[in-house]
């Protein structure tokens, strides 16, 4: 953890100063990254081991990085993996919800979803309430983050959207959840389960 911190802040503070403050040797720091790079090249990381590194970067950046930046950070740390191993996995349980538009119901589109392990979800015919939650989410995204913005690239638009979604789930106060974030609501609900089971 100390070496990772030093590596991440090497352009902010001199490595020697960081090593002295954190109580590690400069030579140990350099040997660590040489050894890590060598190990990464010699062996293929298992999915579980790679996930540990991804979660560490996710925690360090407070959820601010999407897969492209996480992939680049992995490479910078000497962990040689293909970018396809940093997309959500097929076991992630992703759901793509849409209306019944012909583009979403087409064979080609459903095959793409299947290829990536994504479950298709469609509203029932003639039932507008099925899409109410999704449309509320997209409406909030447009009003709170995208309105009036101009992006030079698709990557910028994607990054802004991902940053908003992370904030939406972890921080934004939701009136329908008694003014707590979705993550806090879920944490509270999980914490209450043992109490309910014992009563």
C-alpha positions as CSV (number, residue, x, y, z in Angstrom):
1,X,0.0,0.0,0.0
2,X,2.8,2.4,0.8
3,X,4.6,1.7,-2.5
4,X,1.3,2.1,-4.4
5,X,0.7,5.5,-2.7
6,X,4.3,6.7,-3.5
7,X,3.9,5.5,-7.1
8,X,0.6,7.3,-7.5
9,X,1.9,10.6,-6.1
10,X,5.4,10.5,-7.6
11,X,4.6,13.6,-9.7
12,X,3.3,15.5,-6.6
13,X,6.1,14.8,-4.1
14,X,9.7,13.5,-4.6
15,X,10.0,9.8,-4.2
16,X,12.8,10.2,-1.7
17,X,10.7,12.5,0.5
18,X,7.7,10.1,0.4
19,X,9.9,7.1,1.3
20,X,11.3,9.0,4.3
21,X,7.9,10.1,5.5
22,X,6.4,6.6,5.1
23,X,9.4,4.8,6.6
24,X,10.5,2.8,3.5
25,X,13.7,2.7,1.6
26,X,14.0,4.2,-1.9
27,X,15.8,1.1,-3.1
28,X,13.0,-1.1,-1.7
29,X,10.5,1.0,-3.6
30,X,12.3,0.6,-6.9
31,X,13.0,-3.1,-6.4
32,X,9.3,-3.6,-5.6
33,X,8.1,-2.2,-9.0
34,X,10.9,-4.0,-11.0
35,X,9.9,-7.3,-9.4
36,X,6.2,-6.6,-9.9
37,X,6.7,-5.8,-13.6
38,X,8.8,-8.9,-14.0
39,X,6.3,-11.1,-12.3
40,X,3.5,-9.7,-14.3
41,X,5.2,-10.5,-17.5
42,X,6.1,-14.0,-16.4
43,X,2.7,-15.2,-15.3
44,X,-0.9,-14.7,-16.4
45,X,-3.0,-13.2,-13.7
46,X,-6.1,-15.1,-12.8
47,X,-9.4,-13.3,-12.9
48,X,-9.6,-13.3,-9.1
49,X,-6.1,-11.8,-8.8
50,X,-6.9,-9.2,-11.4
51,X,-10.1,-8.3,-9.7
52,X,-8.1,-7.5,-6.5
53,X,-6.0,-5.0,-8.4
54,X,-9.1,-3.4,-10.1
55,X,-10.9,-3.1,-6.8
56,X,-7.8,-1.4,-5.3
57,X,-7.6,1.2,-8.1
58,X,-11.4,1.7,-7.8
59,X,-11.0,2.4,-4.1
60,X,-8.0,4.7,-4.5
61,X,-9.9,6.8,-7.1
62,X,-13.1,6.7,-5.1
63,X,-14.9,5.1,-8.0
64,X,-13.9,7.9,-10.3
65,X,-12.3,5.7,-13.1
66,X,-14.2,3.9,-15.7
67,X,-12.6,0.8,-17.4
68,X,-10.3,2.7,-19.8
69,X,-8.5,4.6,-17.0
70,X,-8.4,1.5,-14.8
71,X,-6.8,-0.4,-17.7
72,X,-4.2,2.4,-18.2
73,X,-3.5,2.5,-14.5
74,X,-3.0,-1.3,-14.4
75,X,-0.5,-1.0,-17.3
76,X,1.3,1.9,-15.5
77,X,1.7,-0.4,-12.5
78,X,3.3,-3.1,-14.6
79,X,0.2,-5.4,-14.8
80,X,0.0,-6.4,-18.4
81,X,-3.6,-7.3,-19.2
82,X,-5.8,-6.8,-22.3
83,X,-8.5,-4.2,-22.0
84,X,-11.2,-6.8,-22.6
85,X,-10.4,-8.3,-19.2
86,X,-11.2,-4.9,-17.6
87,X,-15.0,-4.6,-19.2
88,X,-17.6,-5.9,-16.9
89,X,-17.5,-9.6,-16.8
90,X,-20.3,-11.9,-18.1
91,X,-21.0,-12.8,-14.5
92,X,-21.7,-9.2,-13.5
93,X,-25.5,-9.6,-14.0
94,X,-26.0,-6.6,-16.2
95,X,-29.5,-5.9,-17.4
96,X,-30.3,-3.8,-20.4
97,X,-33.8,-2.4,-20.1
98,X,-35.6,-0.7,-23.0
99,X,-38.9,-0.1,-24.7
100,X,-40.1,-2.4,-27.4
101,X,-38.4,-0.5,-30.3
102,X,-37.5,-2.6,-33.3
103,X,-33.8,-1.8,-32.9
104,X,-33.8,-3.4,-29.4
105,X,-36.0,-6.4,-30.4
106,X,-33.8,-7.2,-33.5
107,X,-31.9,-10.4,-33.7
108,X,-28.6,-8.7,-34.2
109,X,-29.0,-6.5,-31.1
110,X,-30.1,-9.4,-28.9
111,X,-27.1,-11.4,-30.1
112,X,-24.7,-8.6,-29.1
113,X,-26.3,-8.6,-25.6
114,X,-26.0,-12.4,-25.4
115,X,-22.3,-12.2,-26.4
116,X,-21.5,-9.9,-23.5
117,X,-23.7,-11.8,-21.0
118,X,-26.2,-9.0,-20.7
119,X,-29.8,-9.8,-19.9
120,X,-32.4,-8.1,-22.1
121,X,-35.4,-6.5,-20.3
122,X,-38.3,-5.0,-22.2
123,X,-41.4,-3.1,-21.1
124,X,-44.7,-4.9,-21.5
125,X,-46.7,-3.9,-24.5
126,X,-48.7,-0.7,-23.9
127,X,-47.5,-0.3,-20.3
128,X,-45.7,3.0,-19.8
129,X,-45.1,2.3,-16.1
130,X,-42.5,-0.3,-16.9
131,X,-40.1,2.4,-18.1
132,X,-40.9,5.0,-15.5
133,X,-37.8,4.3,-13.3
134,X,-35.5,4.3,-16.3
135,X,-37.0,7.5,-17.8
136,X,-36.7,9.2,-14.4
137,X,-33.0,8.3,-14.2
138,X,-32.3,9.6,-17.7
139,X,-34.3,12.7,-17.0
140,X,-32.2,13.4,-13.9
141,X,-29.0,12.8,-15.8
142,X,-30.0,15.3,-18.5
143,X,-31.1,18.0,-16.1
144,X,-28.4,17.6,-13.4
145,X,-25.4,16.9,-15.5
146,X,-25.7,17.1,-19.3
147,X,-27.9,20.1,-19.9
148,X,-26.0,22.9,-21.7
149,X,-22.8,20.8,-21.9
150,X,-20.8,20.4,-25.2
151,X,-18.5,17.5,-25.6
152,X,-15.7,17.3,-28.1
153,X,-15.5,13.5,-28.0
154,X,-17.7,10.6,-27.1
155,X,-15.1,9.6,-24.5
156,X,-15.7,12.9,-22.7
157,X,-19.5,12.4,-22.7
158,X,-19.0,8.8,-21.4
159,X,-16.7,9.9,-18.6
160,X,-19.1,12.6,-17.5
161,X,-22.0,10.2,-17.6
162,X,-20.1,7.6,-15.6
163,X,-19.0,10.2,-13.0
164,X,-22.6,11.3,-12.6
165,X,-23.9,7.7,-12.2
166,X,-21.3,7.0,-9.5
167,X,-22.3,10.1,-7.7
168,X,-26.0,9.3,-8.2
169,X,-25.6,5.9,-6.5
170,X,-23.1,6.8,-3.7
171,X,-23.9,10.3,-2.7
172,X,-27.1,11.8,-4.2
173,X,-30.0,12.2,-1.8
174,X,-33.2,10.4,-3.1
175,X,-36.6,11.6,-1.9
176,X,-38.1,8.2,-2.5
177,X,-35.4,6.7,-0.1
178,X,-36.0,9.0,2.8
179,X,-33.2,11.3,1.5
180,X,-30.3,8.9,1.6
181,X,-28.3,7.6,-1.3
182,X,-29.1,4.2,-2.9
183,X,-25.9,2.7,-1.5
184,X,-26.6,4.0,2.0
185,X,-30.2,2.7,1.7
186,X,-29.0,-0.7,0.7
187,X,-26.4,-0.7,3.5
188,X,-29.1,0.2,6.0
189,X,-31.4,-2.5,4.7
190,X,-28.7,-5.1,4.9
191,X,-27.7,-4.1,8.4
192,X,-31.4,-4.4,9.5
193,X,-31.7,-8.0,8.2
194,X,-30.0,-9.8,11.1
195,X,-32.1,-7.8,13.5
196,X,-35.4,-8.7,11.8
197,X,-34.4,-12.4,11.6
198,X,-33.7,-12.5,15.4
199,X,-36.9,-10.8,16.4
